[in-house]
Amino acid sequence: MKNSRKATISDLPQLVELFDQYRIFYHKESDIPAATTFLQDRLENKDSEIFVTEENGNLTGFVQLYPIFSSTRMQRYWLLNDLYVNESHRGKGYSKKLIEESKQLCRSSKACGILLETGKSNDIGNQLYPASGFELYDSVNFYEWTNHD
């Protein structure tokens, strides 16, 4: 059975391990102490919403969403920033469960939608998101400015 729920501070040790795996997947160096601080701050300050899936008491995946706003719609919007399922638990529906949690958060917070980005080479994500009702939004250019100070 695929259980999902909102993450709590008691999940931090296992959540940090998953988050570190996620960062490594995106070619970042492992950094457990920084990941611990980062996630603890998010949970304690309620800066984001984090949902987890678990099997037999072990966390199998997580999704992290940040609140943003749409000025044109004058409503809350959610940025689905992180979605990760441990490699040994993939293909079992955990990602879909986490996306459903995200959609429920959107509904319960009366937000206008969920925004996400994924790499063009992320074949799994580029199949998962359209299959979960997300539409490819290709009518705008996406830009990033990086602070190098």
Secondary structure as GFF3:
##gff-version 3
##sequence-region A 1 149
A	DSSP	beta_strand	3	6	.	.	.	ID=ss1
A	DSSP	three_ten_helix	9	11	.	.	.	ID=ss2
A	DSSP	alpha_helix	12	25	.	.	.	ID=ss3
A	DSSP	alpha_helix	32	45	.	.	.	ID=ss4
A	DSSP	beta_strand	49	55	.	.	.	ID=ss5
A	DSSP	beta_strand	58	70	.	.	.	ID=ss6
A	DSSP	beta_strand	75	85	.	.	.	ID=ss7
A	DSSP	three_ten_helix	87	89	.	.	.	ID=ss8
A	DSSP	alpha_helix	94	108	.	.	.	ID=ss9
A	DSSP	beta_strand	114	115	.	.	.	ID=ss10
A	DSSP	alpha_helix	123	131	.	.	.	ID=ss11
###
